[in-house]
Each structure stands twice: as structure tokens, then as C-alpha cells.
Amino acid sequence: MNKQGQDHIYRIALDAMGGDFGPAETVKAAVEGSSAHNVDIVLVGEEKLLRSELDKYEYSSRISVMPSKGVIQEGQHPVKAIRSNPSASIVLANQLVLEGKADAVVSMGSTGASMASSTLAFGLLEGLDRPALGGNVFGIAPKVSILDLGSSVDCRPSQLVDFAVIGSVYAKIILKIDNPRIGLLSVGGEEGKGNKQTQETYELLKNRDINFVGNVEGFDIFLNKADVIVCDGFVGNILLKFGEGFLRAMEYIFYNTLKDSLTAEDSNLIKSRFRSLGSQAENGGGPLFGVNGVVVVGHGSSRADSIIKSFNVVKQCLELNLVNAIRQELTGTANPN
């Protein structure tokens, strides 16, 4: 799980049963993506189903299969499900990394299961109580990261500060933003606005050695007011899904208003453009922050092309040693230069 040279061939444990379209789309992604991104893929899942899907393709020895039994579904209690089914695909995928047989995990399956199993396998970075989900999620604001997006629906102010630190490191390392601006999502821009949680977090952030620019409002996400937006997972997940739904609705309205006067080429261009402005979670997902390993969690509705993009996210995290950079920042050992 340490940084290696950029010519190193990484091995990814892919939860092949995860997501709405596994294993058909996950297997397709593995076959097409292994060569496109120069990675080895271990497909973790029901062996008979995986072999049946693989038989549809010509594939190289870079694709291998790790048999598992069952899959943890959305709606199941993650920890209980893991304990009752320790051979589930996501559990064994994490086990491969723990044993040094893979460098990272990718899953489009249950977010709760990914969080719980990776936390149990790798542990959390020092000082953290739970992992976080986030990153640059909207194509309309591609350099703006939001944390948390649903992993922690009830947060203490200290945990929101941790999200700010993690988001700052992500923006520096992955998005190449010097001295990222941190904004706290609230109901008004003035100091003192918001509920008790927000007000207490504001005071903590003021005294933290990060570039805190104060409160920001929902519309500020698209107005370049901050590079990292901090909120709890309850608010963040609603914000994410509202944004996805709003842009889909706008695509529908725009297309149906103009469809009679558009060529097929123009119609496809409009659809493509709207989708590029929407959720980037559907285009490769993002890292699960705070666990002591590289885990990329994608959208449940991901098709093969989106899953393939997650392989590149993995490579970025490994080559840039994101986990260690976050660890150093949290413990105060980061190199100021």
C-alpha cells in the first residue's frame, strides 16, 4: 500500500458482484480496462458467474478470479452482514490487499459494506473515528471538493474539522491546488450563521492551520468561493443527489423543448454535455478517505466505462501516495515545503 514507481504495474481487487450491473459490467470493465490503464485485475465474486462472463471475451493473464460467496446488498446492516458472510466479495477483495496480493480495492457495491469491511481490514488513520466520502463530484464545478457525502450522517464538530483537513490534502495532491480554500456549508455567509454544529465547527476551523474562508452557501459551490466544501454526510448526500437529479431534469426539459428542431447529432451532444456537468461519482467514483489503504467507491449504477475510470483513480492515489499525505497532515508531520 506504499507509493511505488509510476512504471509499476498495480493489481486491483475488483468487487465483481457489486453495483446494479455486476458481474456483467464489472467483468467487461476488467477486460477492457486492464490494458487501457496497464493494471492487473483480480475479479472477486461467484466463480461460475464470472467464468461465464469472461467466456464472452478474449482476455489475457492480467485478469484473474478470486472465488467468493454472496454479496452484501444496499439496505443490509454492513457490520452484521460482514459477520454473517465473511466470504462476501467485498470482504475478500479487502483481504487480498491486507495480504499484499493486491494494491487497492474498487467497488460499485454497497457503500456501507465498503466502508465497514475496509475499516475492519485496514483500520483508520490515527486520530480519525470513521472514514469519509467525498471529492470533486460535480462536472459543473470540477475543482470543488465536497466532504462528507454520506459516510457520516451525524458528525461532531471535530469530525468536520478532520474532513476539512482531508479535503485540503486531496485538493493539493490530486487536483493540484496550492493552499486550497476551505468553506463550511451553512445557511448564510456571515460568522454565527447556522446550527450549533456549524457554529462550533466554525470556531475550530478558525484556529486550525488551514486556509479557512468562512461559511459558504449552497449556490457558492458553483461560484468559486471555496475549493473544499465541508458538511456532514446527511447534508452532503442530499446535496449530491439533488444536484444529480436537477441536472437530469434540466437535460430532459432542454431536450424535449428543442428535440423537434435538433439533428440526432445535436441531440446526442446536448445529452453528453449535460451529463458531463453532472455527478463525477458516475465517472469513476472516488477514494474512501481515512482508511489505511486505497479503496475507491463508485456509483451503484456505473457501467463498464465508469468502472474503467476508477482504475485511473486508483493509480493516482497510489502514485501520489495520497493515504500517507493525509496521515502526515492529520498527525502534524507534513513537510511544509
C-alpha positions, 0 to 999 in steps of 0.5 A: 500500500506504499507509493511505488514507481509510476512504471509499476504495474498495480493489481486491483481487487475488483468487487465483481458482484457489486453495483446494479450491473455486476458481474456483467459490467464489472467483468467487461470493465476488467477486460477492457480496462486492464490494458487501457490503464496497464493494471492487473485485475483480480475479479472477486465474486461467484466463480461460475458467474464470472467464468461465464462472463469472461467466456464472452471475451478474449482476455489475457493473464492480467485478469484473474478470479478470486472465488467468493460467496454472496454479496452484501446488498444496499439496505443490509446492516454492513457490520452484521452482514460482514459477520454473517458472510465473511466470504462476501466479495467485498470482504475478500477483495479487502483481504487480498490487499491486507495480504499484499496480493493486491494494491487497492480495492474498487467497488460499485457495491454497497457503500456501507459494506465498503466502508465497514469491511475496509475499516475492519481490514485496514483500520483508520488513520490515527486520530480519525473515528470513521472514514469519509466520502467525498471529492470533486463530484460535480462536472459543473464545478470540477475543482470543488471538493465536497466532504462528507457525502454520506459516510457520516450522517451525524458528525461532531464538530471535530469530525468536520474539522478532520474532513476539512483537513482531508479535503485540503490534502486531496485538493493539493495532491490530486487536483493540484491546488496550492493552499486550497480554500476551505468553506463550511456549508451553512445557511448564510455567509456571515460568522454565527450563521447556522446550527450549533454544529456549524457554529462550533465547527466554525470556531475550530476551523478558525484556529486550525492551520488551514486556509479557512474562508468562512461559511459558504452557501449552497449556490457558492459551490458553483461560484468559486468561493471555496475549493473544499466544501465541508458538511456532514454526510446527511447534508452532503448526500442530499446535496449530491443527489439533488444536484444529480437529479436537477441536472437530469431534469434540466437535460430532459426539459432542454431536450424535449423543448428543442428535440423537434428542431435538433439533428440526432447529432445535436441531440446526442451532444446536448445529452453528453454535455449535460451529463458531463456537468453532472455527478463525477461519482458516475465517472469513476467514483472516488477514494474512501478517505481515512482508511489505511489503504486505497479503496475507491467507491463508485456509483451503484449504477456505473457501467463498464466505462465508469468502472474503467475510470476508477482504475485511473483513480486508483493509480493516482492515489497510489502514485501520489501516495495520497493515504500517507499525505493525509496521515502526515497532515492529520498527525502534524508531520507534513513537510511544509515545503 
